[in-house]
Amino acid sequence: MKIYDDKHIKNVVFVGAHNSGKTTLAETMLFEAGLINRRGTVENKNTVSDYHDVEHERGNSIFATPLHTEWRNYKINIIDTPGLDDFIGEIISSIRVSDTILTVLNAQQGVEVGTEIIWNYIDKYLKPTIFVINQIDHINAKFDESFKSIKNLVGNNAVKMQYPLVVDGAQCIIDVLKMKMYKFSPDGGKPEKLEIPDDQKQLANELNNELIEKAAENDETLMELFFEKGTLNEDEMRVGIKAGMLNHELFPVFCVSALNDMGTGRLMGFIDNVAPAAADLKSEQSMEGKEVNATKENPTALFVFKTVYQPNLGQITFFKVMSGEVRLNDKLVNSRNDETEIINQLFIMDGKERQPVTKLTVGDIGATLKLKFTETNDTLAAPKHAITIKPIKFPPPRVKKAVFVVNTKDEEKLSESLKKIHSQDPTVEISFSSEAKQLILSCQGELHLATIDWTLKNVYGVEARFEKPKIAFRETIQRSSTSNYRHKKQSGGSGQFAEVHLKIEPWNEGMDEPQGFNIRGKEEVDLSWGGKLVFYNCIVGGVIDQRYLPSIMKGVLEVMEEGPLVNSYIRDVRVMVYDGKMHSVDSNDISFKIAGAHAFKEAFLNANPKLLEPVLELIVKVPEEMVGNVMTDLQARRSMIQGIESNNNYQVLKCLTPEAELYGFSTDLRSLTQGRATFKSAFSSYQPVPTNVQKELVNQ
């Protein structure tokens, strides 16, 4: 395979909402370049990028798939990404290693919620971006409305490079950079290049002038040329467009029909000639504060952006060469754990097909097999040149499930399988709740969960079931209470004896010290589950020896770890031990621990105990016309609406919602809004549970 230098490698990531046509566009580009003999289709399950069995079964992209094509002495690395935000991790990691983003829009829909979600990440990384309006030959295509929706998203810096036109029943594209009309046969492919029709010349000239002005704005030299000549030639315009893309201040808009192979060759030509390469982007700062310069003369540094497990191959590690060059048998050091990895195999990946290479240069994307110590987000660097590329920050999960094996013999197998799934997709989080004694799987949505279930069953042979996780309630008290307990046990020889009198009260920050007690000691315990226990020694006259106080507190803490209402943690209580009795022979630590626990539990039940539930701050972005239905659903979930803000054609609802009520919200929201709304949540605080809900929970 031909080795390309860094100036002739372009890394382009295809992003866009579900059904925008990304996979079809990638397939058509490979076909146009002659890398495949015939185009596959999503429906026929034979495209290069959608090759996983689960993708064939579900009929949509689930994994980001690296491909490549070659066009006019340039190598274009393409990463085809999913369109559903359940798989946002695949999209974000691809954006992270891209040089240019190609955002594909369905001409019938324009900018959709999925597009907006992805745009937020593009904007965060300030990546050069091309917009491609696809399906222009569809009977319901709305190019002008789609372009308007792009301007609503990115502002007036969106600029038409092309627009579609039907002439004598034939699909055409007017190109305002080249000032030509491309006329396509019904089968697409190479177009006929024609002059722009007379009735389109005024519009084409206006758009060409706008493009010239936008190009000139991004380069001082070009601006001077523009003032001097009043125009720019095509080569000068390319320089200005590229500068604008690098400044994240110019967004070219193209139009294609990927399905019918119209306009894809011209788009690839623009990627070759104008779209930035890795060497054009600003140098990154490493975690150590060093500049990571994209030059082949620098020491080698690879950034791992994706990991895939395949039953017949094992672990496939995808990386971008951030600096230097990587060759077969190179020894590189993992900056996270200082382990040395040997690059025994080196590939260019096209879906499931592997093309062996002997080296890859800076800016290129490749893969290797069976690394022992390396995961997604790791940096592999030349020995003695340690460097850590800034890792990808993945969004927090939105759906949580308790996961159990159907066959208990598979418990260890489940654990190992979930580790691999997390390694492959860091947006899947696995944790064990010691409080609920449940293994918790967190992910991005119900479709994401269904894919995980499919993978466990079909790839790892583990049958699992998913249930609503137990909610981490807390217990506390609302008034003061006193109690005493005598522990007495005699069974021959030394017995057990202890008597404890105590008072408990609700604790809150800044409250006055308890009144009516002779306080001889105070201990504040910051509880690992939140809140505090404040423990007072108020013993007078030596009725209980000082050495037994820690045992009483230990007994109190044991009850606090498993509260009497629903076996949840107790928090924010203060305890005053003020009286009791002991025996010179039979009293010991265990006796006072038991007496303290019983006295505290009795006092707690008499202190108007209250359940607290975790409340989340929930932010929901929903189309204006669907706000009513979503608000009705939120109110049914005991949400407190904190505010509503307008954002273009969307409303952003901010509310506080009990975690217990959010179970199934992701699925219901998608159903209510046809998948057009999104949400995110974060823990806010613990709040009292309504009396009727508490009664039901306690009864359960």
C-alpha positions in Angstrom: 0.0 0.0 0.0 1.2 3.5 -0.8 2.6 5.5 2.1 1.4 9.1 2.2 3.1 12.0 3.9 1.4 14.1 6.5 0.4 16.8 4.0 -1.5 14.3 2.0 -3.5 12.6 4.8 -6.9 14.0 5.7 -8.9 12.6 8.7 -12.6 13.2 8.2 -15.3 12.1 10.6 -18.8 11.6 9.4 -21.4 12.7 12.0 -25.0 13.5 11.8 -28.5 12.4 13.0 -29.9 9.0 12.5 -30.9 8.3 8.9 -28.9 11.2 7.5 -27.0 8.9 5.2 -23.5 8.8 6.6 -22.9 5.1 6.0 -24.2 5.4 2.4 -22.0 8.4 1.7 -18.9 6.6 3.0 -19.8 3.6 0.8 -20.2 5.8 -2.2 -16.8 7.5 -1.6 -15.1 4.1 -1.5 -16.9 3.1 -4.7 -16.0 6.4 -6.5 -12.4 5.9 -5.7 -12.4 2.4 -7.0 -11.6 0.8 -3.6 -14.7 -1.4 -3.8 -16.3 -2.8 -7.0 -19.9 -2.4 -6.0 -21.8 -0.3 -3.4 -23.4 -2.1 -0.5 -26.5 -0.8 1.2 -27.7 -0.6 4.8 -30.8 -2.5 3.8 -28.8 -5.4 2.3 -26.4 -5.4 5.3 -23.3 -5.4 3.1 -21.7 -2.0 3.6 -18.0 -1.8 4.5 -18.6 0.2 7.7 -21.6 -1.5 9.2 -20.1 -5.0 9.5 -21.0 -6.0 13.1 -23.8 -8.6 13.5 -25.6 -6.4 15.9 -25.7 -3.6 13.3 -27.1 -5.9 10.7 -29.8 -7.1 13.1 -30.8 -3.6 14.2 -30.3 -1.8 10.8 -28.2 1.1 12.0 -24.7 2.1 12.9 -23.7 1.3 16.5 -19.9 1.5 16.3 -17.6 4.2 14.9 -15.8 2.4 12.0 -12.5 3.6 10.5 -12.2 3.3 6.7 -10.0 5.0 4.1 -10.2 6.0 0.5 -7.6 7.5 -1.9 -8.5 10.3 -4.2 -6.1 12.2 -6.5 -2.9 11.4 -4.6 -4.5 12.1 -1.2 -5.4 9.5 1.5 -8.7 10.3 3.2 -9.3 8.5 6.5 -13.0 8.3 7.2 -14.6 7.4 10.5 -18.3 6.6 10.0 -20.1 7.2 13.3 -23.6 6.3 14.7 -26.4 8.8 14.5 -28.1 8.0 17.8 -27.0 9.8 21.0 -27.1 6.5 22.9 -23.8 5.9 21.2 -22.4 9.3 21.9 -19.1 7.9 23.1 -18.3 6.5 19.7 -19.0 9.9 18.2 -17.0 11.9 20.7 -13.9 9.7 20.5 -14.0 10.1 16.7 -14.3 13.8 16.8 -11.3 13.9 19.1 -8.9 12.5 16.5 -10.5 14.2 13.4 -8.9 17.0 11.4 -12.2 17.9 9.8 -15.8 17.1 10.7 -18.2 16.3 7.9 -21.7 16.9 9.3 -24.3 15.1 7.1 -27.9 16.4 7.1 -31.0 14.8 5.7 -32.4 17.3 3.2 -35.9 16.4 4.3 -35.2 17.3 8.0 -32.3 19.8 8.1 -30.7 20.2 11.5 -32.2 17.7 14.0 -31.6 17.3 17.7 -29.0 14.7 17.1 -27.1 17.2 14.9 -27.3 19.8 17.7 -26.0 17.4 20.3 -23.0 16.5 18.1 -22.4 20.2 17.2 -21.9 21.0 20.9 -18.9 18.6 20.9 -17.6 19.9 17.6 -17.8 23.4 18.9 -16.1 22.4 22.1 -13.1 21.0 20.2 -13.2 23.9 17.6 -12.9 21.4 14.8 -13.0 22.6 11.1 -16.5 21.6 9.8 -18.1 20.9 6.5 -21.9 20.6 6.2 -23.3 18.2 3.6 -27.0 18.3 2.8 -27.8 14.8 1.6 -30.7 13.3 -0.4 -31.2 16.4 -2.5 -32.9 14.3 -5.2 -35.6 13.1 -2.8 -39.1 14.2 -3.6 -39.5 15.9 -0.1 -36.0 17.5 -0.1 -36.0 21.0 1.3 -32.5 22.4 0.6 -33.2 26.1 1.4 -34.9 25.2 4.7 -32.0 22.8 5.6 -29.5 25.6 4.9 -31.5 28.0 7.0 -31.4 25.5 9.9 -27.6 25.3 9.5 -27.4 29.1 9.8 -29.6 28.9 12.9 -27.1 26.5 14.4 -23.7 28.1 13.5 -24.7 31.7 12.5 -23.9 33.6 9.4 -20.6 31.9 8.9 -22.3 29.0 7.1 -21.7 29.6 3.4 -23.1 27.8 0.3 -20.5 26.2 -1.8 -23.2 24.6 -3.9 -27.0 24.4 -4.3 -29.2 21.9 -6.1 -31.2 22.5 -9.3 -33.4 20.3 -11.5 -32.9 21.1 -15.2 -35.1 19.3 -17.8 -35.8 16.6 -15.3 -32.1 16.0 -14.5 -30.6 16.5 -11.1 -27.9 19.2 -11.2 -25.6 21.0 -8.7 -24.5 24.6 -9.2 -21.0 25.0 -7.7 -20.3 28.6 -6.7 -16.6 28.1 -6.1 -15.8 26.7 -9.5 -18.8 28.6 -11.1 -19.9 25.5 -13.0 -23.0 23.3 -13.2 -22.7 19.6 -12.8 -25.5 17.6 -14.5 -26.0 14.0 -13.4 -27.6 11.0 -15.2 -30.2 9.1 -13.2 -27.5 6.6 -12.2 -25.2 9.3 -10.9 -21.4 8.9 -11.1 -19.3 11.3 -13.1 -21.3 14.4 -14.1 -21.4 16.5 -17.2 -19.7 19.8 -16.5 -21.7 22.7 -18.0 -21.9 26.5 -17.9 -24.3 27.9 -15.4 -27.7 28.6 -17.0 -28.6 32.3 -17.7 -31.5 32.2 -15.2 -29.1 31.1 -12.4 -26.2 33.4 -13.1 -27.3 36.3 -10.9 -27.9 34.0 -7.9 -24.6 32.1 -8.5 -22.7 35.4 -8.8 -24.2 36.7 -5.6 -23.2 33.5 -3.8 -19.8 33.6 -5.4 -19.2 37.2 -4.1 -20.4 36.2 -0.7 -17.9 33.3 -0.7 -15.1 35.6 -1.8 -15.8 38.1 1.0 -16.0 35.3 3.6 -12.7 33.8 2.3 -11.0 37.2 2.4 -12.1 37.9 5.9 -9.9 35.1 7.3 -6.5 36.2 5.9 -5.0 39.7 6.0 -3.0 39.2 2.8 -6.2 38.0 1.0 -8.1 41.0 2.4 -5.5 43.4 0.9 -5.8 41.5 -2.4 -9.5 41.7 -2.3 -9.4 45.5 -1.7 -6.9 45.9 -4.5 -8.5 43.7 -7.1 -12.2 43.6 -5.9 -12.2 39.8 -6.2 -10.1 36.6 -5.6 -9.3 33.8 -7.9 -10.2 30.2 -7.1 -6.8 29.3 -5.6 -6.9 32.4 -3.4 -10.4 31.5 -2.3 -9.3 28.1 -1.3 -6.6 29.6 1.0 -9.2 31.8 2.6 -11.7 29.1 3.0 -9.2 26.8 4.7 -8.1 29.6 7.0 -11.7 30.3 7.9 -12.3 26.6 8.7 -9.2 26.5 10.9 -10.4 29.6 12.8 -13.8 27.8 13.2 -15.4 30.8 11.5 -16.4 29.5 8.1 -18.5 26.4 7.5 -18.8 25.4 3.8 -22.1 23.8 2.8 -22.2 21.1 0.1 -25.1 19.1 -1.4 -25.1 15.5 -2.5 -27.2 12.4 -3.2 -25.1 9.7 -1.5 -27.5 7.0 -2.5 -27.4 7.9 -6.2 -23.7 9.0 -6.3 -24.3 12.6 -7.1 -21.7 15.1 -5.9 -19.5 12.8 -3.9 -16.5 13.1 -6.3 -16.6 16.9 -6.0 -16.8 16.7 -2.2 -13.8 14.4 -2.1 -11.9 16.9 -4.3 -12.7 19.7 -1.8 -11.5 17.5 1.1 -8.2 16.9 -0.8 -7.6 20.5 -1.8 -9.0 22.6 1.1 -9.9 20.6 4.2 -7.2 20.9 6.9 -4.8 18.1 7.6 -3.3 17.3 11.0 -0.3 19.4 10.3 -2.5 22.4 9.7 -4.2 22.3 13.2 -2.9 24.1 16.2 -0.4 22.2 18.3 -1.9 20.4 21.3 -0.8 20.8 24.9 0.0 17.5 26.6 -1.0 16.9 30.2 2.6 17.7 31.2 2.3 21.1 29.5 4.5 20.2 26.5 3.6 21.1 22.9 2.6 18.1 20.8 3.8 19.1 17.4 2.4 17.2 14.4 5.7 16.6 12.6 7.4 13.3 11.7 10.8 14.5 13.0 9.5 14.5 16.6 9.5 11.5 18.9 6.7 9.0 18.3 3.4 9.6 20.2 0.2 7.6 19.6 -3.2 8.4 21.1 -5.5 5.5 21.6 -9.1 6.6 20.8 -10.9 3.3 20.4 -10.7 -0.3 21.5 -12.6 -3.2 20.0 -12.8 -6.9 21.0 -13.5 -9.5 18.3 -13.8 -13.1 19.2 -11.4 -14.3 16.5 -8.8 -11.6 16.9 -9.0 -10.4 20.5 -8.3 -6.7 21.3 -7.9 -4.3 18.4 -6.5 -0.9 19.4 -7.1 2.1 17.1 -4.8 5.1 17.4 -3.8 8.3 15.8 -0.2 9.1 15.2 0.1 12.5 17.0 3.8 13.0 16.3 6.7 11.1 14.7 6.3 7.8 12.9 5.4 4.3 14.1 7.0 1.2 12.6 6.6 -2.5 12.9 8.3 -3.8 16.1 8.6 -0.4 17.7 8.8 -0.5 21.5 6.6 2.3 23.0 5.9 3.1 26.6 2.3 3.6 28.0 2.4 6.9 29.9 -0.4 5.8 32.3 1.3 2.7 33.7 4.9 2.9 32.3 4.4 -0.5 30.7 6.3 -1.2 27.4 4.3 -2.4 24.4 5.7 -3.9 21.2 3.9 -3.0 18.0 4.1 -6.5 16.4 1.4 -5.8 13.9 0.4 -2.6 12.1 -2.8 -2.1 10.0 -5.0 0.2 8.1 -8.6 -0.9 8.9 -11.5 -0.7 6.4 -14.4 -2.1 8.5 -13.4 -5.6 9.3 -10.7 -5.8 6.6 -7.1 -5.3 7.6 -4.4 -4.0 5.3 -0.9 -4.6 6.8 1.6 -1.7 6.6 5.2 -1.4 7.7 4.9 2.2 9.1 2.5 5.0 9.6 3.4 8.7 9.7 2.2 11.6 11.8 -1.5 12.5 11.3 -2.4 9.0 10.1 -4.9 6.6 11.8 -4.1 2.9 12.2 -4.6 -0.1 14.4 -2.7 -2.9 16.1 -3.5 -6.1 17.8 -3.2 -7.7 21.2 -1.6 -4.9 23.3 -1.4 -6.1 26.9 -1.5 -3.0 29.0 -3.3 -0.4 26.8 -6.8 0.9 26.9 -8.8 3.8 25.3 -7.4 7.2 26.2 -3.9 5.9 26.7 -0.8 7.5 25.1 2.0 5.3 23.7 5.2 7.3 23.4 8.9 6.7 22.5 11.0 5.6 25.4 12.6 8.5 27.4 10.1 10.9 25.7 7.1 10.4 28.1 4.1 12.4 27.1 0.4 12.1 27.9 -2.2 13.3 25.3 -5.2 14.9 27.0 -7.8 12.2 27.3 -11.4 12.2 25.9 -14.0 13.4 28.4 -17.1 11.2 28.1 -20.5 12.3 29.2 -22.1 10.8 32.3 -24.6 8.0 31.9 -28.4 8.6 31.8 -29.7 5.1 32.5 -28.9 2.8 35.4 -29.8 -0.8 35.8 -29.0 -3.5 38.4 -27.6 -6.5 36.4 -27.8 -10.1 37.4 -26.8 -13.4 35.8 -29.6 -15.9 35.0 -27.2 -18.7 35.8 -25.1 -18.1 38.9 -22.2 -20.1 37.4 -21.7 -17.2 35.0 -21.0 -14.5 37.7 -17.3 -14.4 37.0 -17.9 -14.5 33.3 -20.3 -11.6 33.6 -17.8 -9.5 35.4 -15.0 -10.2 32.8 -17.4 -9.5 29.9 -18.6 -6.2 31.4 -15.0 -5.1 31.9 -14.4 -5.7 28.2 -17.5 -3.8 27.2 -16.4 -0.9 29.4 -13.0 -1.0 27.8 -14.6 -0.9 24.4 -17.1 1.8 25.3 -16.1 4.0 28.3 -19.6 5.5 28.4 -20.7 2.2 29.9 -19.9 2.3 33.6 -19.8 -0.6 36.0 -19.9 -0.3 39.8 -20.9 -2.3 42.8 -23.3 -0.7 45.3 -22.3 -2.1 48.7 -25.3 -0.3 50.1 -27.8 -2.1 47.8 -25.6 -5.1 47.3 -26.1 -4.9 43.5 -23.9 -4.7 40.5 -24.9 -1.5 38.7 -24.6 -0.9 35.0 -24.9 2.7 33.8 -25.2 3.6 30.1 -26.6 6.2 27.7 -30.1 4.9 27.0 -32.4 1.9 26.4 -31.0 1.2 23.0 -27.5 1.3 24.4 -28.6 -1.1 27.1 -30.2 -3.4 24.5 -26.9 -3.5 22.6 -25.0 -4.4 25.7 -27.5 -7.2 26.4 -27.1 -8.5 22.8 -23.3 -8.4 23.2 -23.4 -10.3 26.5 -25.6 -12.9 25.0 -24.2 -13.3 21.5 -20.5 -12.5 21.9 -19.7 -13.6 25.5 -22.4 -16.2 26.0 -23.8 -14.7 29.2 -27.5 -14.6 29.9 -28.3 -11.5 32.0 -31.3 -9.8 33.4 -31.7 -6.1 34.2 -33.8 -4.7 36.9 -34.6 -1.3 38.5 -31.8 -0.6 40.9 -32.5 0.0 44.5 -32.6 3.7 45.4 -30.0 4.9 47.9 -32.4 6.4 50.5 -31.2 8.0 53.7 -32.9 8.0 57.1 -32.9 10.8 59.6 -35.1 12.2 62.5 -37.3 15.2 62.8 -37.5 15.7 66.6 -35.6 14.8 69.8 -36.1 11.6 71.7 -34.7 9.9 74.8 -34.2 6.2 75.4 -32.4 3.8 77.7 -31.5 0.1 77.4 -30.2 -2.4 79.8 -28.2 -5.3 78.4 -27.9 -8.2 80.9 -26.7 -11.7 80.1 -25.7 -14.4 82.6 -24.6 -17.9 81.6 -22.1 -19.0 84.3 -18.8 -17.3 84.9 -18.5 -13.8 83.7 -21.7 -12.3 82.3 -22.5 -9.2 80.3 -24.0 -6.0 81.7 -24.4 -2.5 80.5 -27.0 0.2 80.8 -27.1 3.2 78.5 -29.3 6.4 78.7 -29.1 8.7 75.7 -30.9 11.5 73.9 -30.9 12.0 70.1 -31.7 15.1 68.1 -31.6 16.2 64.5 -28.3 17.7 63.6 -27.7 20.6 61.2 -24.7 22.8 60.4 -24.2 25.7 62.8 -26.7 24.7 65.5 -26.1 25.5 69.1 -24.7 23.0 71.5 -27.2 20.9 73.4 -28.7 22.5 76.5 -29.1 20.9 79.9 -26.1 18.6 79.7 -22.6 18.7 81.3 -20.6 18.1 78.1 -17.3 16.4 78.9 -16.4 15.4 75.3 -17.5 15.7 71.7 -16.7 13.7 68.6 -17.8 14.6 65.0 -17.9 11.8 62.5 -18.1 12.6 58.8 -20.1 9.7 57.5 -18.8 8.1 54.3 -22.4 8.1 52.9 -22.9 11.8 53.6 -24.0 13.8 56.6 -22.7 13.6 60.2 -22.9 11.9 63.5 -22.1 14.2 66.4 -21.5 12.2 69.6 -21.4 13.8 73.1 -20.1 12.4 76.3 -22.3 13.9 79.0 -21.6 11.3 81.7 -21.3 12.7 85.2 -20.2 11.0 88.4 -18.4 8.2 86.6 -21.6 6.0 86.2 -20.1 4.7 83.0 -16.3 4.4 82.6 -14.8 6.7 80.0 -13.3 3.7 78.2 -16.8 2.4 77.3 -17.8 5.5 75.3 -16.2 4.4 72.0 -18.0 1.1 72.3 -21.4 2.9 72.7 -20.6 5.0 69.6 -19.6 1.9 67.7 -23.0 0.4 68.5 -24.7 3.6 67.3 -22.7 3.6 64.1 -23.7 0.0 63.4 -27.4 0.9 63.6 -26.7 3.9 61.4 -25.3 1.6 58.6 -28.7 -0.2 58.4 -31.5 2.1 59.5 -34.7 0.6 61.0 -37.1 2.1 58.3 -35.8 0.6 55.0 -32.3 -0.6 56.0 -30.7 2.6 54.5 -28.0 4.7 56.0 -28.9 7.1 58.8 -27.4 10.6 58.7 -27.4 14.0 60.5 -28.1 12.9 64.1 -26.5 14.0 67.3 -26.4 11.7 70.3 -25.9 12.7 74.0 -25.0 9.8 76.3 -25.9 11.2 79.8 -26.4 8.3 82.2 -26.1 4.6 82.6 -24.8 1.8 84.8 -21.9 -0.6 84.7 -20.8 -3.7 86.7 -17.3 -4.1 88.0 -17.0 -7.6 86.7 -19.6 -8.2 84.0 -19.3 -4.9 82.0 -17.2 -4.9 78.9 -16.9 -3.3 75.4 -19.3 -5.7 73.7 -22.0 -5.2 76.4 -21.9 -1.4 76.0 -21.9 -1.7 72.2 -25.1 -3.8 72.3 -26.7 -1.5 74.9 -25.8 1.6 72.8 -27.2 0.1 69.6 -30.5 -0.9 71.2 -30.9 2.5 73.0 -30.2 4.4 69.8 -32.6 2.3 67.6 -35.4 2.7 70.1 -34.8 6.5 70.4 -34.6 6.7 66.6 -38.0 5.1 66.0 -39.6 7.5 68.6 -38.0 10.6 67.0 -40.4 10.9 64.0 -38.0 9.2 61.6 -38.0 10.5 58.0 -36.8 9.0 54.8 -34.7 11.2 52.5 -34.4 10.5 48.8 -31.7 11.5 46.3 -33.0 14.4 44.1 -31.4 15.1 40.8 -31.0 18.3 38.9 -32.5 17.5 35.5 -32.1 19.5 32.3 -34.4 18.6 29.4 -34.0 20.2 25.9 -37.3 19.7 24.0 -38.9 21.2 20.8 -41.3 24.1 21.6 -44.3 22.3 20.3 -43.7 19.3 22.6 -43.1 21.1 25.9 -46.6 20.5 27.2 -46.5 16.8 27.0 -43.0 16.7 28.5 -44.0 19.0 31.4 -47.0 16.8 32.1 -44.8 13.7 32.3 -42.2 15.5 34.6 -45.0 16.7 37.0 -46.2 13.1 37.2 -42.7 12.2 38.3 -42.9 14.7 41.2 -40.6 17.2 39.5 -40.3 20.8 40.6 -39.8 23.0 37.6 -37.1 25.5 38.4 -37.1 27.5 35.2 -37.6 27.5 31.4 -35.3 29.0 28.9 -35.7 29.4 25.1 -32.9 28.1 22.8 -33.8 28.7 19.1 -36.8 26.4 18.5 -36.3 24.5 21.7 -37.2 25.0 25.3 -34.7 24.1 28.1 -36.5 22.9 31.2 -34.6 22.9 34.5 -36.1 20.9 37.3 -35.5 18.9 40.4 -36.7 15.3 40.2 -36.4 12.4 42.6 -34.1 9.7 41.3 -36.7 7.1 42.1 -39.1 8.7 39.6 -36.6 8.9 36.7 -36.6 5.1 36.0 -37.8 4.7 32.4 -37.6 8.5 31.7 -35.1 8.1 28.8 -37.5 5.7 27.0 -40.6 7.8 27.7 -39.0 11.0 26.6 -37.9 9.5 23.3 -41.5 8.2 22.8 -43.1 11.6 23.7 -40.8 13.6 21.4 -40.0 11.1 18.5 -36.4 11.1 19.8 -36.0 14.9 19.4 -35.5 15.8 23.0 -32.4 15.2 25.2 -31.6 15.4 28.9 -28.8 15.2 31.4 -28.9 14.9 35.1 -26.7 15.3 38.1 -27.1 14.7 41.8 -28.4 17.7 43.7 -29.3 16.8 47.3 -31.3 14.6 49.6 -34.8 15.7 50.3 -37.6 14.4 52.5 -39.9 11.7 50.9 -43.6 12.5 50.9 -45.5 10.8 53.8 -47.6 8.6 51.5 -44.5 7.4 49.6 -42.6 6.8 52.8 -45.4 4.7 54.2 -45.5 2.6 51.0 -41.7 2.1 51.1 -41.7 1.1 54.8 -44.5 -1.4 54.2 -42.6 -2.9 51.4 
